[in-house]
């Protein structure tokens, strides 16, 4: 076993629990005002079967087309230099994420503005929503990397003065073995947390209450809606299965951007000079 695999297995064991599993709502028909209240308390709500099989299939096809189209205008983030990628499979498995695709891809744009998704988001926000980020997040089999615990609003492009809502959509089955989302319920109640550059831009491992971790497996077409200050992360994927997902963020239409100074003050260690 390679050192990298050993380290990633150690991270999975130390930083994530796999014995506390959330049960999503069966469908959007079960989403009521009571679930809005639960979202405000817990910081998340998961709902299965929002996208149809056809919509999931079209989304996967669009993601794959943009990965393999060398002339795509969509932004791609690779884990290896493209010059080293000799086959289509090597290219696919080296892509960590796609972003800024809504402007160029009609199929993925239709998901970002899906009426069912927007209806849930706007009930959670309490007002009209603006789409402020679009991404596809990929974990290839046999080594798809961890995304350490973090708050999405600690990423500078999501620093609005009102909370954003994250929308994480499973395109493949997202299970305990291939990197489903993990959350710390009610962690959004603690407000903004300083982040550090360790394995990623993340909450310090020692500051994550791992004992409260809840895993949120989803079937293809299922969606996790979560508060922009909720602690969440995804473990390494050591399975033989892909784990492809879409993620969008929506801000309240009335929200203004936070200044760079405000961002540094609340999401970094500028005031404390603390080290992780």
C-alpha positions in Angstrom: 0.0 0.0 0.0 1.4 3.4 -1.0 2.1 6.1 1.6 -0.5 8.3 -0.1 -3.2 5.7 0.3 -2.2 5.0 3.9 -2.3 8.7 4.7 -5.7 9.2 3.0 -7.1 6.1 4.8 -5.9 7.6 8.1 -7.6 10.9 7.3 -10.8 9.1 6.6 -10.6 7.2 9.9 -9.6 10.3 12.0 -11.8 13.0 10.4 -15.0 11.3 9.4 -17.7 9.0 11.0 -19.5 6.5 8.9 -21.9 5.2 11.6 -24.2 8.2 11.8 -26.2 8.4 8.6 -28.9 10.9 7.8 -32.2 9.9 6.2 -33.2 12.3 3.4 -36.7 13.2 2.6 -38.1 10.8 0.0 -39.2 13.5 -2.4 -39.8 17.2 -2.7 -43.5 16.5 -1.9 -42.4 16.0 1.7 -40.8 19.5 1.9 -43.0 21.7 4.0 -42.7 24.7 6.3 -41.7 22.3 9.1 -38.6 21.4 7.0 -37.7 25.0 6.6 -37.7 25.3 10.4 -35.5 22.2 10.6 -33.1 23.6 8.1 -32.7 26.8 10.2 -32.0 24.6 13.2 -29.7 22.0 11.7 -28.2 24.0 8.8 -29.2 21.5 6.1 -31.9 19.5 4.4 -31.5 16.5 2.0 -34.2 15.5 -0.5 -34.1 12.6 -2.9 -35.6 12.4 -6.5 -35.6 16.1 -7.3 -33.9 15.5 -10.7 -35.3 12.8 -13.0 -33.2 10.0 -14.4 -33.2 11.9 -17.8 -32.0 15.1 -16.2 -29.2 13.3 -14.3 -28.2 11.5 -17.6 -28.1 14.8 -19.5 -26.1 16.4 -16.7 -23.5 13.6 -16.8 -23.3 13.8 -20.5 -22.7 17.5 -20.4 -20.0 17.2 -17.8 -18.2 14.5 -19.7 -18.5 16.4 -23.0 -16.9 19.5 -21.5 -14.1 17.4 -20.0 -13.2 15.8 -23.3 -13.8 18.9 -25.5 -10.3 20.5 -25.8 -12.0 23.7 -27.0 -14.5 24.0 -24.3 -15.0 27.5 -22.8 -15.8 25.9 -19.4 -13.1 26.2 -16.7 -11.5 22.8 -15.7 -9.2 22.2 -12.7 -6.7 19.3 -13.2 -4.8 17.4 -10.6 -2.0 16.6 -13.1 -0.4 18.5 -16.1 -2.6 17.9 -19.2 0.6 17.0 -21.1 0.8 13.8 -19.0 -2.8 12.7 -19.8 -2.6 10.3 -22.8 -6.1 8.7 -22.8 -9.7 9.9 -22.3 -9.9 8.0 -19.0 -6.7 9.6 -17.7 -8.1 13.0 -18.6 -11.4 12.4 -16.9 -9.9 11.0 -13.7 -7.5 14.0 -13.5 -10.3 16.6 -13.5 -11.2 17.7 -10.0 -13.8 20.2 -10.9 -15.5 22.2 -13.7 -16.7 25.7 -13.1 -18.2 28.7 -14.8 -20.2 26.5 -17.1 -23.7 28.0 -16.9 -22.9 30.7 -19.5 -21.8 28.1 -22.0 -23.8 24.9 -21.4 -27.5 24.8 -21.9 -28.1 21.5 -20.2 -26.2 22.5 -17.0 -27.8 26.0 -17.0 -31.2 24.3 -17.0 -30.3 22.5 -13.8 -28.9 25.7 -12.1 -32.3 27.4 -12.8 -34.4 24.3 -12.2 -37.8 25.4 -10.9 -37.9 22.7 -8.2 -34.5 23.6 -6.9 -35.2 27.4 -7.0 -38.5 26.8 -5.1 -36.7 25.1 -2.2 -33.8 27.6 -2.2 -36.1 30.7 -2.1 -38.1 29.2 0.7 -34.9 28.7 2.7 -33.6 32.2 1.9 -37.0 33.8 2.4 -36.6 35.9 -0.7 -35.6 35.7 -4.4 -32.3 34.0 -5.1 -29.3 35.0 -7.3 -27.1 32.2 -8.7 -23.5 33.2 -7.6 -21.5 30.0 -8.2 -21.7 26.9 -10.5 -19.4 23.9 -10.2 -19.1 20.2 -11.0 -17.1 18.4 -8.3 -15.6 15.0 -9.2 -14.1 12.2 -7.2 -12.6 9.5 -9.5 -12.3 5.9 -8.3 -9.3 4.6 -6.4 -8.1 7.8 -5.0 -10.6 10.7 -5.5 -9.2 13.3 -3.0 -10.8 14.5 0.2 -12.3 17.9 0.5 -11.5 18.8 4.2 -14.0 20.3 6.6 -14.8 23.9 5.7 -17.5 26.6 5.4 -18.3 27.6 1.9 -18.6 31.3 2.8 -14.9 31.2 3.8 -14.1 31.1 0.1 -13.8 34.7 -1.0 -16.2 34.6 -4.0 -19.0 33.6 -1.6 -18.5 36.3 1.0 -21.9 37.9 1.0 -23.4 39.9 4.0 -26.3 37.4 4.1 -26.0 33.6 4.2 -25.8 31.8 1.0 -27.5 28.4 0.3 -25.4 25.6 -1.2 -27.0 23.0 -3.4 -25.1 19.8 -3.8 -26.5 17.4 -6.4 -25.6 13.7 -6.7 -25.1 12.6 -10.3 -23.8 9.2 -9.3 -24.8 7.3 -6.2 -23.0 9.1 -3.4 -22.4 6.6 -0.7 -20.3 6.0 2.4 -17.6 4.3 0.4 -17.1 6.8 -2.5 -17.2 10.3 -0.8 -20.7 11.4 0.0 -21.2 14.7 1.8 -20.6 14.8 5.6 -22.0 17.6 7.8 -21.8 18.9 11.4 -25.5 19.7 12.2 -26.0 23.1 13.9 -22.4 24.2 13.2 -23.7 27.2 11.3 -25.0 28.6 14.6 -21.4 29.3 15.6 -20.9 31.8 12.8 -17.8 32.3 10.8 -14.7 30.2 11.7 -11.1 31.0 10.7 -9.7 28.8 8.0 -6.1 27.7 7.3 -4.1 26.5 4.3 -3.3 22.9 5.3 -4.5 20.2 2.9 -6.8 22.8 1.4 -8.4 26.0 2.6 -10.0 24.4 5.6 -11.0 24.5 9.3 -8.2 23.3 11.4 -8.6 19.5 12.0 -8.3 20.0 15.8 -11.3 22.4 15.7 -13.7 20.0 13.9 -16.2 18.2 16.3 -15.9 14.9 14.4 -18.0 13.1 17.0 -21.0 15.1 15.7 -20.3 14.2 12.0 -23.4 13.0 10.1 -23.0 11.3 6.7 -25.6 12.2 3.9 -25.7 9.5 1.3 -27.8 10.3 -1.8 -29.1 8.6 -4.8 -28.6 10.1 -8.3 -30.8 13.1 -8.5 -30.9 13.6 -4.8 -29.9 17.1 -3.4 -28.4 18.4 -0.2 -29.3 22.0 0.6 -27.0 23.6 3.2 -26.3 26.9 4.9 -23.1 28.7 3.8 -21.6 28.5 7.3 -22.3 24.8 7.9 -19.2 22.7 8.5 -19.0 20.1 5.8 -16.5 17.9 4.0 -16.1 14.8 1.9 -13.7 11.9 2.5 -11.3 10.3 0.1 -12.8 7.9 -2.4 -11.0 4.5 -2.2 -13.8 2.7 -4.0 -14.0 1.5 -7.6 -16.9 3.9 -8.3 -17.0 7.5 -9.6 -18.6 10.2 -7.6 -19.7 13.0 -9.8 -21.8 15.9 -8.5 -23.0 19.4 -9.3 -22.9 22.3 -6.8 -24.5 25.7 -7.0 -24.6 28.5 -4.6 -27.4 31.1 -4.3 -27.3 34.4 -2.4 -30.4 36.4 -1.4 -31.1 39.0 -4.1 -30.9 41.8 -1.4 -27.4 40.7 -0.3 -24.3 42.8 -0.8 -20.7 41.6 -1.1 -18.5 41.6 2.0 -15.4 43.8 1.8 -12.0 42.2 1.7 -11.2 43.6 5.1 -14.4 42.1 6.6 -13.5 38.8 5.1 -10.0 38.7 6.5 -11.2 39.7 9.9 -13.7 36.9 10.3 -12.5 34.0 8.1 -8.7 34.2 8.6 -6.4 34.3 11.6 -5.5 37.9 10.9 -6.7 39.1 14.3 -5.2 36.2 16.4 -2.1 35.2 14.4 -3.1 31.7 15.5 -1.6 28.7 13.8 -3.3 25.4 13.0 
